[in-house]
Amino acid sequence: MEAFLSAAKPNLSKALIKKRARFLETIGVSPSNYKSLKSTSKIMKDKILTSTDTSTQSTRLFHIIEFLKIVGDEPLLSAYTELMKPIKAASVKKQMDTSTTHKAERYTFTLKELQDKLSSSMPVEATKEFPTKNATIDSINTLQQYLLLYLYVMNPPVRNDYFDLKVVSKASDVPIGKGEPNYLCFNNNQIFVQLNSFKNAGSFGPTRIDFTAPTKSLIRKLFGMYKALGVKPPSLFNSINEATIEPVAEDAIRKRFEKAANHYFNGMQTSVEHDIPHSINDMRHIWVIAMMSDPRYSKLTESEKLELHNKMLHSPSTAAKYNRV
């Protein structure tokens, strides 16, 4: 069985292959004979539900499902996939119920406090009063810094996925598909980001990111300044000087975020242990804490909770980990 699984899934670790093979063999499954799986009720009663832990139940079912994918038995695969759904949901709920009462003690500032601070610290370049015709490289850099922080503080924060966005003006020109680059669609009528390549693309598939109206206004202001300076931006965030303009790299975005946070949240920290958010990951934690601490959260249905967490491109179980001390 180990050789069979390894040949079909060469990228799996040897430890996982061995564990999966051992479980499948204990329930009477071999590559050439898996008749025992046809009695789904017996398998569930005698092999899956013998453990009361939903995570263990889920793992056992996953071994069966992955085996059925390899052998290509679609009817059985469908049957076990359906049996997995309530167990997976129960497992996620258990994780969330045990963590929603916790707070990440490092963050003494609420999301609303950070949002209020950012709104009150808006630079003149981000206001309607600043004419785009007065754009300079310095004013563009100032607005880029503010916009980067704004994207993650005022909108559900995804991971570091806004670097090197290809800019197109027509939605119909945006390729949608796994492995394609990521795009910013910008025109007079709409602004959105199409993420095709990101950490959870395998689970979520190509995903469109929409922004709040104030965020879109800032993006329009930035592109107006690019135009006034006579440059064509290759991406949303760019390194710009007198001679060149090029997309900001992934690591540079992280550094720019930390610099922006230090600038706009300066003076808020009370101690080294209780510091301001310095990273995109910090903001993801703070958003989840705010979301799951809201009294309305516990009254949401599981599907409504899922919809909320999907905006951050992670599962409710991942959110539960973000919300732990």
C-alpha positions as a Markdown table, in Angstrom:
| # | Residue | x | y | z |
|---|---|---|---|---|
| 1 | Met | 0.0 | 0.0 | 0.0 |
| 2 | Glu | 2.8 | 2.4 | 0.8 |
| 3 | Ala | 4.4 | 2.0 | -2.6 |
| 4 | Phe | 1.0 | 2.5 | -4.3 |
| 5 | Leu | 0.3 | 5.7 | -2.4 |
| 6 | Ser | 3.8 | 7.0 | -2.8 |
| 7 | Ala | 3.7 | 6.5 | -6.6 |
| 8 | Ala | 0.4 | 8.3 | -6.8 |
| 9 | Lys | 1.4 | 11.2 | -4.5 |
| 10 | Pro | 5.2 | 11.5 | -4.7 |
| 11 | Asn | 5.2 | 14.9 | -2.9 |
| 12 | Leu | 3.6 | 13.5 | 0.3 |
| 13 | Ser | 5.9 | 13.0 | 3.2 |
| 14 | Lys | 7.0 | 9.4 | 4.0 |
| 15 | Ala | 5.5 | 9.8 | 7.5 |
| 16 | Leu | 2.1 | 10.7 | 6.1 |
| 17 | Ile | 2.2 | 7.9 | 3.5 |
| 18 | Lys | 3.0 | 5.4 | 6.2 |
| 19 | Lys | 0.3 | 6.6 | 8.5 |
| 20 | Arg | -2.3 | 6.6 | 5.6 |
| 21 | Ala | -1.3 | 3.1 | 4.4 |
| 22 | Arg | -1.5 | 1.7 | 8.0 |
| 23 | Phe | -5.0 | 3.0 | 8.5 |
| 24 | Leu | -6.3 | 1.8 | 5.1 |
| 25 | Glu | -4.8 | -1.6 | 5.8 |
| 26 | Thr | -6.5 | -1.8 | 9.2 |
| 27 | Ile | -9.9 | -1.3 | 7.5 |
| 28 | Gly | -9.3 | -4.0 | 4.9 |
| 29 | Val | -8.4 | -1.8 | 2.0 |
| 30 | Ser | -5.8 | -2.6 | -0.6 |
| 31 | Pro | -5.1 | -1.1 | -4.1 |
| 32 | Ser | -6.7 | -4.1 | -5.8 |
| 33 | Asn | -9.5 | -4.7 | -3.3 |
| 34 | Tyr | -11.5 | -2.0 | -1.4 |
| 35 | Lys | -14.9 | -3.7 | -1.2 |
| 36 | Ser | -15.1 | -3.0 | 2.5 |
| 37 | Leu | -15.5 | 0.8 | 1.7 |
| 38 | Lys | -18.8 | 0.1 | -0.1 |
| 39 | Ser | -20.5 | -0.5 | 3.3 |
| 40 | Thr | -20.3 | 3.2 | 4.3 |
| 41 | Ser | -22.5 | 2.8 | 7.4 |
| 42 | Lys | -20.3 | 0.0 | 8.8 |
| 43 | Ile | -17.1 | 1.9 | 8.1 |
| 44 | Met | -18.5 | 5.0 | 9.8 |
| 45 | Lys | -19.7 | 3.0 | 12.9 |
| 46 | Asp | -16.7 | 0.6 | 13.3 |
| 47 | Lys | -13.8 | 2.7 | 11.9 |
| 48 | Ile | -14.5 | 6.4 | 12.0 |
| 49 | Leu | -16.9 | 7.1 | 14.9 |
| 50 | Thr | -15.0 | 4.9 | 17.3 |
| 51 | Ser | -13.2 | 8.1 | 18.2 |
| 52 | Thr | -15.2 | 10.9 | 19.8 |
| 53 | Asp | -12.7 | 13.5 | 18.6 |
| 54 | Thr | -13.9 | 15.2 | 15.5 |
| 55 | Ser | -10.4 | 16.0 | 14.3 |
| 56 | Thr | -9.5 | 12.3 | 14.4 |
| 57 | Gln | -12.7 | 11.4 | 12.6 |
| 58 | Ser | -11.9 | 14.0 | 10.0 |
| 59 | Thr | -8.4 | 12.6 | 9.5 |
| 60 | Arg | -9.6 | 9.1 | 9.1 |
| 61 | Leu | -12.2 | 10.0 | 6.5 |
| 62 | Phe | -9.6 | 12.1 | 4.7 |
| 63 | His | -7.4 | 9.0 | 4.3 |
| 64 | Ile | -10.3 | 7.2 | 2.6 |
| 65 | Ile | -11.2 | 10.1 | 0.4 |
| 66 | Glu | -7.6 | 10.6 | -0.8 |
| 67 | Phe | -7.4 | 6.8 | -1.6 |
| 68 | Leu | -10.7 | 7.0 | -3.6 |
| 69 | Lys | -9.4 | 9.9 | -5.6 |
| 70 | Ile | -6.4 | 7.8 | -6.6 |
| 71 | Val | -8.5 | 4.8 | -7.7 |
| 72 | Gly | -11.0 | 7.0 | -9.3 |
| 73 | Asp | -14.2 | 5.6 | -7.8 |
| 74 | Glu | -16.4 | 8.7 | -8.2 |
| 75 | Pro | -19.6 | 7.2 | -6.6 |
| 76 | Leu | -17.8 | 6.2 | -3.4 |
| 77 | Leu | -15.8 | 9.4 | -3.4 |
| 78 | Ser | -19.0 | 11.4 | -3.5 |
| 79 | Ala | -20.5 | 9.4 | -0.7 |
| 80 | Tyr | -17.5 | 9.8 | 1.6 |
| 81 | Thr | -17.2 | 13.5 | 0.7 |
| 82 | Glu | -20.8 | 14.0 | 1.9 |
| 83 | Leu | -20.1 | 12.1 | 5.1 |
| 84 | Met | -17.1 | 14.3 | 5.7 |
| 85 | Lys | -19.1 | 17.6 | 5.6 |
| 86 | Pro | -20.8 | 17.4 | 9.0 |
| 87 | Ile | -17.7 | 16.1 | 10.7 |
| 88 | Lys | -15.5 | 18.8 | 9.3 |
| 89 | Ala | -18.1 | 21.5 | 10.3 |
| 90 | Ala | -18.2 | 20.1 | 13.8 |
| 91 | Ser | -14.4 | 20.1 | 14.0 |
| 92 | Val | -14.1 | 23.7 | 12.9 |
| 93 | Lys | -16.9 | 24.7 | 15.3 |
| 94 | Lys | -15.0 | 23.0 | 18.2 |
| 95 | Gln | -11.8 | 24.9 | 17.3 |
| 96 | Met | -13.6 | 28.2 | 17.2 |
| 97 | Asp | -15.6 | 27.6 | 20.4 |
| 98 | Thr | -12.5 | 26.9 | 22.4 |
| 99 | Ser | -10.7 | 30.1 | 21.1 |
| 100 | Thr | -13.3 | 32.9 | 20.7 |
| 101 | Thr | -13.0 | 33.8 | 24.4 |
| 102 | His | -9.2 | 34.4 | 24.1 |
| 103 | Lys | -7.5 | 37.6 | 23.2 |
| 104 | Ala | -4.1 | 38.1 | 21.7 |
| 105 | Glu | -2.7 | 40.1 | 24.6 |
| 106 | Arg | 0.0 | 41.6 | 22.6 |
| 107 | Tyr | -2.5 | 43.9 | 20.9 |
| 108 | Thr | -3.8 | 46.5 | 23.3 |
| 109 | Phe | -5.3 | 48.6 | 20.5 |
| 110 | Thr | -8.7 | 47.7 | 19.0 |
| 111 | Leu | -9.2 | 47.7 | 15.3 |
| 112 | Lys | -11.5 | 50.7 | 15.6 |
| 113 | Glu | -8.8 | 52.7 | 17.5 |
| 114 | Leu | -6.3 | 52.0 | 14.7 |
| 115 | Gln | -8.9 | 52.9 | 12.1 |
| 116 | Asp | -9.7 | 56.2 | 13.9 |
| 117 | Lys | -6.1 | 57.0 | 14.2 |
| 118 | Leu | -5.4 | 56.4 | 10.5 |
| 119 | Ser | -8.4 | 58.4 | 9.4 |
| 120 | Ser | -7.4 | 61.4 | 11.6 |
| 121 | Ser | -3.8 | 61.2 | 10.3 |
| 122 | Met | -4.7 | 61.4 | 6.6 |
| 123 | Pro | -1.9 | 63.3 | 4.7 |
| 124 | Val | -2.8 | 66.3 | 2.6 |
| 125 | Glu | -1.9 | 64.3 | -0.5 |
| 126 | Ala | -4.8 | 61.9 | 0.2 |
| 127 | Thr | -7.4 | 64.7 | 0.5 |
| 128 | Lys | -9.7 | 66.2 | -2.1 |
| 129 | Glu | -8.1 | 69.5 | -1.5 |
| 130 | Phe | -4.7 | 68.3 | -3.0 |
| 131 | Pro | -4.8 | 68.9 | -6.8 |
| 132 | Thr | -3.4 | 65.9 | -8.7 |
| 133 | Lys | -1.7 | 68.4 | -11.1 |
| 134 | Asn | 0.7 | 69.3 | -8.3 |
| 135 | Ala | 1.9 | 65.7 | -8.1 |
| 136 | Thr | 5.6 | 65.1 | -7.4 |
| 137 | Ile | 7.6 | 61.9 | -6.8 |
| 138 | Asp | 7.5 | 62.7 | -3.0 |
| 139 | Ser | 3.7 | 63.3 | -3.0 |
| 140 | Ile | 3.2 | 60.0 | -4.8 |
| 141 | Asn | 5.4 | 58.2 | -2.4 |
| 142 | Thr | 3.5 | 59.7 | 0.5 |
| 143 | Leu | 0.1 | 58.6 | -0.9 |
| 144 | Gln | 1.5 | 55.1 | -1.7 |
| 145 | Gln | 2.6 | 54.7 | 1.9 |
| 146 | Tyr | -0.8 | 55.8 | 3.3 |
| 147 | Leu | -2.8 | 53.7 | 0.8 |
| 148 | Leu | -0.8 | 50.6 | 1.7 |
| 149 | Leu | -1.7 | 50.9 | 5.3 |
| 150 | Tyr | -5.3 | 51.9 | 4.4 |
| 151 | Leu | -5.8 | 48.7 | 2.4 |
| 152 | Tyr | -5.0 | 46.5 | 5.4 |
| 153 | Val | -6.5 | 48.6 | 8.2 |
| 154 | Met | -9.8 | 49.7 | 6.5 |
| 155 | Asn | -10.4 | 46.6 | 4.4 |
| 156 | Pro | -10.5 | 42.9 | 5.4 |
| 157 | Pro | -6.7 | 42.2 | 5.1 |
| 158 | Val | -5.6 | 39.4 | 2.8 |
| 159 | Arg | -1.9 | 38.3 | 3.0 |
| 160 | Asn | 0.9 | 40.1 | 1.2 |
| 161 | Asp | -0.8 | 39.8 | -2.2 |
| 162 | Tyr | -0.8 | 43.3 | -3.6 |
| 163 | Phe | 2.7 | 43.4 | -4.9 |
| 164 | Asp | 3.4 | 43.4 | -8.6 |
| 165 | Leu | -0.3 | 43.6 | -9.7 |
| 166 | Lys | -0.6 | 43.9 | -13.4 |
| 167 | Val | -2.7 | 46.9 | -14.4 |
| 168 | Val | -5.4 | 46.6 | -17.0 |
| 169 | Ser | -8.2 | 49.0 | -17.8 |
| 170 | Lys | -10.9 | 46.5 | -19.0 |
| 171 | Ala | -12.4 | 43.8 | -16.8 |
| 172 | Ser | -12.7 | 41.6 | -19.9 |
| 173 | Asp | -8.9 | 41.8 | -20.2 |
| 174 | Val | -8.3 | 40.3 | -16.8 |
| 175 | Pro | -7.3 | 36.6 | -17.1 |
| 176 | Ile | -8.9 | 34.4 | -14.5 |
| 177 | Gly | -7.3 | 31.1 | -13.8 |
| 178 | Lys | -5.0 | 29.2 | -11.4 |
| 179 | Gly | -1.3 | 30.1 | -12.1 |
| 180 | Glu | -2.1 | 33.4 | -13.9 |
| 181 | Pro | -0.6 | 36.6 | -12.5 |
| 182 | Asn | -2.6 | 38.9 | -10.2 |
| 183 | Tyr | -4.2 | 42.0 | -11.7 |
| 184 | Leu | -5.6 | 45.4 | -10.8 |
| 185 | Cys | -8.5 | 46.4 | -13.0 |
| 186 | Phe | -8.7 | 50.2 | -13.0 |
| 187 | Asn | -11.1 | 52.4 | -15.0 |
| 188 | Asn | -13.6 | 55.1 | -14.4 |
| 189 | Asn | -16.4 | 52.7 | -13.5 |
| 190 | Gln | -14.7 | 50.0 | -11.4 |
| 191 | Ile | -11.6 | 49.1 | -9.4 |
| 192 | Phe | -10.9 | 45.6 | -8.2 |
| 193 | Val | -8.1 | 43.1 | -7.7 |
| 194 | Gln | -8.1 | 39.7 | -9.3 |
| 195 | Leu | -6.0 | 37.2 | -7.3 |
| 196 | Asn | -5.1 | 34.1 | -9.3 |
| 197 | Ser | -1.9 | 33.2 | -7.5 |
| 198 | Phe | -1.9 | 33.3 | -3.7 |
| 199 | Lys | -1.4 | 31.0 | -0.7 |
| 200 | Asn | -4.8 | 29.4 | -0.6 |
| 201 | Ala | -5.6 | 29.5 | -4.3 |
| 202 | Gly | -6.0 | 25.7 | -4.3 |
| 203 | Ser | -8.8 | 26.0 | -1.8 |
| 204 | Phe | -10.5 | 29.2 | -2.9 |
| 205 | Gly | -9.7 | 29.3 | -6.6 |
| 206 | Pro | -9.2 | 32.6 | -8.4 |
| 207 | Thr | -10.8 | 35.3 | -6.3 |
| 208 | Arg | -11.9 | 38.9 | -6.9 |
| 209 | Ile | -11.1 | 41.5 | -4.1 |
| 210 | Asp | -13.4 | 44.6 | -3.9 |
| 211 | Phe | -12.6 | 47.6 | -1.8 |
| 212 | Thr | -14.5 | 50.2 | 0.2 |
| 213 | Ala | -15.5 | 53.4 | -1.6 |
| 214 | Pro | -12.9 | 55.5 | 0.3 |
| 215 | Thr | -10.2 | 53.0 | -0.6 |
| 216 | Lys | -11.1 | 53.2 | -4.3 |
| 217 | Ser | -11.1 | 57.0 | -4.1 |
| 218 | Leu | -7.5 | 56.9 | -2.8 |
| 219 | Ile | -6.5 | 54.5 | -5.7 |
| 220 | Arg | -8.1 | 56.9 | -8.2 |
| 221 | Lys | -6.2 | 59.8 | -6.6 |
| 222 | Leu | -2.9 | 57.9 | -6.8 |
| 223 | Phe | -3.5 | 57.0 | -10.5 |
| 224 | Gly | -4.4 | 60.6 | -11.2 |
| 225 | Met | -1.1 | 61.7 | -9.7 |
| 226 | Tyr | 0.8 | 59.1 | -11.8 |
| 227 | Lys | -0.9 | 60.5 | -14.9 |
| 228 | Ala | -0.1 | 64.1 | -13.9 |
| 229 | Leu | 3.5 | 63.2 | -13.5 |
| 230 | Gly | 3.5 | 61.7 | -17.0 |
| 231 | Val | 4.2 | 58.1 | -16.0 |
| 232 | Lys | 2.4 | 54.9 | -16.7 |
| 233 | Pro | 2.3 | 52.7 | -13.6 |
| 234 | Pro | 3.0 | 49.0 | -14.2 |
| 235 | Ser | 1.5 | 48.1 | -10.8 |
| 236 | Leu | -0.4 | 49.6 | -7.9 |
| 237 | Phe | 2.7 | 50.2 | -5.7 |
| 238 | Asn | 5.8 | 51.3 | -7.5 |
| 239 | Ser | 9.3 | 52.4 | -6.9 |
| 240 | Ile | 9.7 | 55.6 | -8.8 |
| 241 | Asn | 12.5 | 58.1 | -9.5 |
| 242 | Glu | 13.3 | 60.6 | -12.2 |
| 243 | Ala | 14.4 | 57.9 | -14.6 |
| 244 | Thr | 12.4 | 54.7 | -13.9 |
| 245 | Ile | 9.2 | 53.3 | -12.4 |
| 246 | Glu | 8.9 | 49.6 | -11.5 |
| 247 | Pro | 6.7 | 47.4 | -9.3 |
| 248 | Val | 7.6 | 47.1 | -5.7 |
| 249 | Ala | 8.8 | 43.6 | -4.8 |
| 250 | Glu | 7.2 | 41.3 | -2.2 |
| 251 | Asp | 9.7 | 41.9 | 0.5 |
| 252 | Ala | 9.8 | 45.6 | -0.1 |
| 253 | Ile | 6.0 | 45.8 | 0.5 |
| 254 | Arg | 6.6 | 44.2 | 3.9 |
| 255 | Lys | 9.2 | 46.9 | 4.7 |
| 256 | Arg | 7.0 | 49.7 | 3.4 |
| 257 | Phe | 4.1 | 48.5 | 5.6 |
| 258 | Glu | 6.3 | 48.5 | 8.7 |
| 259 | Lys | 7.5 | 52.0 | 7.9 |
| 260 | Ala | 4.0 | 53.2 | 7.3 |
| 261 | Ala | 2.7 | 51.7 | 10.6 |
| 262 | Asn | 5.6 | 53.3 | 12.5 |
| 263 | His | 4.8 | 56.7 | 10.9 |
| 264 | Tyr | 1.0 | 56.8 | 11.3 |
| 265 | Phe | 0.6 | 54.8 | 14.6 |
| 266 | Asn | 3.6 | 56.4 | 16.3 |
| 267 | Gly | 2.9 | 57.4 | 19.9 |
| 268 | Met | 0.1 | 54.8 | 20.4 |
| 269 | Gln | 2.3 | 52.0 | 21.8 |
| 270 | Thr | 2.4 | 51.8 | 25.6 |
| 271 | Ser | 5.3 | 49.3 | 26.0 |
| 272 | Val | 7.5 | 47.0 | 24.0 |
| 273 | Glu | 5.3 | 44.1 | 24.9 |
| 274 | His | 2.1 | 45.9 | 23.9 |
| 275 | Asp | 3.2 | 47.3 | 20.6 |
| 276 | Ile | 1.6 | 48.8 | 17.5 |
| 277 | Pro | 1.0 | 46.5 | 14.5 |
| 278 | His | 4.2 | 46.2 | 12.5 |
| 279 | Ser | 3.2 | 43.7 | 9.9 |
| 280 | Ile | 0.4 | 42.6 | 7.6 |
| 281 | Asn | 0.1 | 39.5 | 9.7 |
| 282 | Asp | -0.4 | 41.7 | 12.8 |
| 283 | Met | -3.3 | 43.4 | 11.1 |
| 284 | Arg | -4.8 | 40.0 | 10.1 |
| 285 | His | -4.7 | 39.0 | 13.8 |
| 286 | Ile | -6.3 | 42.3 | 14.9 |
| 287 | Trp | -9.1 | 42.0 | 12.3 |
| 288 | Val | -9.9 | 38.4 | 13.4 |
| 289 | Ile | -9.9 | 39.5 | 17.1 |
| 290 | Ala | -12.3 | 42.3 | 16.4 |
| 291 | Met | -14.5 | 40.1 | 14.2 |
| 292 | Met | -14.8 | 37.2 | 16.7 |
| 293 | Ser | -15.1 | 39.4 | 19.8 |
| 294 | Asp | -18.1 | 41.2 | 18.3 |
| 295 | Pro | -21.2 | 40.1 | 20.2 |
| 296 | Arg | -23.0 | 39.7 | 16.9 |
| 297 | Tyr | -20.5 | 37.1 | 15.7 |
| 298 | Ser | -21.8 | 34.3 | 18.0 |
| 299 | Lys | -25.3 | 34.8 | 16.6 |
| 300 | Leu | -24.2 | 34.3 | 13.0 |
| 301 | Thr | -24.9 | 31.0 | 11.2 |
| 302 | Glu | -21.9 | 28.9 | 10.2 |
| 303 | Ser | -22.3 | 29.9 | 6.6 |
| 304 | Glu | -22.4 | 33.6 | 7.6 |
| 305 | Lys | -19.2 | 33.1 | 9.6 |
| 306 | Leu | -17.6 | 31.4 | 6.6 |
| 307 | Glu | -18.5 | 34.3 | 4.3 |
| 308 | Leu | -16.8 | 36.7 | 6.7 |
| 309 | His | -13.6 | 34.7 | 6.9 |
| 310 | Asn | -13.5 | 34.1 | 3.2 |
| 311 | Lys | -13.0 | 37.8 | 2.7 |
| 312 | Met | -9.6 | 37.3 | 4.4 |
| 313 | Leu | -8.9 | 34.2 | 2.2 |
| 314 | His | -8.7 | 31.8 | 5.1 |
| 315 | Ser | -10.9 | 29.2 | 6.8 |
| 316 | Pro | -12.7 | 29.7 | 10.1 |
| 317 | Ser | -10.3 | 27.2 | 11.7 |
| 318 | Thr | -7.3 | 29.3 | 10.6 |
| 319 | Ala | -9.1 | 32.4 | 12.1 |
| 320 | Ala | -9.5 | 30.5 | 15.4 |
| 321 | Lys | -5.7 | 30.1 | 15.5 |
| 322 | Tyr | -5.2 | 33.9 | 14.7 |
| 323 | Asn | -7.5 | 34.6 | 17.7 |
| 324 | Arg | -5.5 | 32.6 | 20.2 |
| 325 | Val | -3.1 | 34.0 | 22.7 |
